[in-house]
Amino acid sequence: MCRLLGVSSSGYYAWAKRPRSQRAETDDALLAEIRLAHEVSRGTYGAPRVHAELAAKGMRVGRKRVARLMSQAGLAGISRRKFVTTTVKGGNRQAPDLVERKFTAPSPDQLWVADITYIPTWAGFLYLAVVLDACSRRIVGWSMATTLVAQLVLDALNMAIFTRRPRGVIHHSDQSPSGIICCSDKAFGPSAEPTPSVGMPGRFGSGTPNPLPGGGTG
């Protein structure tokens, strides 16, 4: 074995007889406390909560050290992400449904479909608004923001209008902030006048595919 590893036999035996370091010993004791806290939580606590439990016991240990030991031991918590709603409650529509879930068009710039979704990140939620051409399935406008505000939707729509210069296009969205904002008379300038259309929120298992990226998140 020594010949295979390229070390001397005396060096190997010296390493084998060497006592464990104090750091390794304290890691073992700490891991036992970590396992206990994780078990008491029924496997739901991650490193931050386990670290808080240890601190409550008066144990001074770094959070990164707790995370490292949990990772090495295969211990992980259960993430409970907050649910974000991007649709508007209530059955009042801001405009008639001119599409009726028929997300097709014979040529570009006749029907645009809009939606808002969100992306969980370590820093919080990132909101994404998109405008998709129903004929080409191409994203013609998009915008991102860290908050769900009117300007997010308007920026995506204005990008689509600026790049495509449509005439007589139907702008369709579900009952979300995008539907409310884009039905406002102040939503876009007089040079481009998309006809607003608002449908029902996307339904899971409805048999009708949502053509938007991340369909069904609204």
Sequence and secondary structure as in RCSB ss.txt:
>XXXX:A:sequence
MCRLLGVSSSGYYAWAKRPRSQRAETDDALLAEIRLAHEVSRGTYGAPRVHAELAAKGMRVGRKRVARLMSQAGL
AGISRRKFVTTTVKGGNRQAPDLVERKFTAPSPDQLWVADITYIPTWAGFLYLAVVLDACSRRIVGWSMATTLVA
QLVLDALNMAIFTRRPRGVIHHSDQSPSGIICCSDKAFGPSAEPTPSVGMPGRFGSGTPNPLPGGGTG
>XXXX:A:secstr
 HHHHT  HHHHHHHHHS   HHHHHHHHHHHHHHHHHHHTTT   HHHHHHHHHHTT    HHHHHHHHHHTT 
           S SSS  SS  SSTT    SSTTSEEEEEEEEEEETTEEEEEEEEEETTT  EEEEEEESS  H
HHHHHHHHHHHHHH  SS EEEE SSHHHHHHTSTTSS TT   EEEE     TTSSS   STTTT  
